[in-house]
Amino acid sequence: MLKYRIVVVALALAAACGGRAKPPSPDQAQPLPPDLSGADVMVFPAQAMPGLAPTTEPVPGLDREIQFWLGDQVPRVHWIFPPEMERALARTPSMEIRIHALAVSSFHRGEVKIIGDPLFGDLRSLGALVNGRFALVPVAAGFIPDSAGTGRVEIRTALIDTRGGRVLWFGVVAGEAGVEGSPETAASAAEALAGLIGR
């Protein structure tokens, strides 16, 4: 049973009808995520930052690191990771869901409280297939360079109720400064995400 702490999704985003919104900064205080103890949660692959073509891995090694750190830091949740979802989809070829290229563009335009189709249909159908009550979707991930010639991996993540389509939580994290493509740079961002989810 999902037990809520305080879910305050009050990010500095403009409404979608008001044009492209400036995304929140990972350096801002993030809202507390709900307590997911005992819940069945699908963890989707990181989706590409806006403006980039969908790719199976916008940050090399990030999905693997997210899987490791969530399993290590938040073991009280039943995580359903991409390999398990991909095996289930392979057994159900009629279900054409591209987990590496989800329809998450609405999250790039403004605050989202309830998702619509096709994203809702995909999450609901896959949730029924693998018994995933909730979906943790890194809706945008990428390496953000800085003026020092290094940069950080940033992850913007939504927690979604697969039955009603409500966005229960949205947060933004970034890892430590490092070199683009470095395993340590990706790992530090995944660790930051797991630390936020497990608070």
Secondary structure, 3 states (H helix, E strand, C coil): CCECCCCCCCCCCCCHHHCCCCCCCCCCCCCCCCECCCCEEEECCCCECCCCCCCCCCCCCHHHHHHHHHHHHCCCCEEECHHHHHHHHHCCCCCCCCCCCCCCCHHHHCCCCECCCCHHHHHHHHHHHHCCCEEEEEEEEEEEECCCCCEEEEEEEEEEECCCCEEEEEEEEECCCECCCCHHHHHHHHHHHHHHHCC
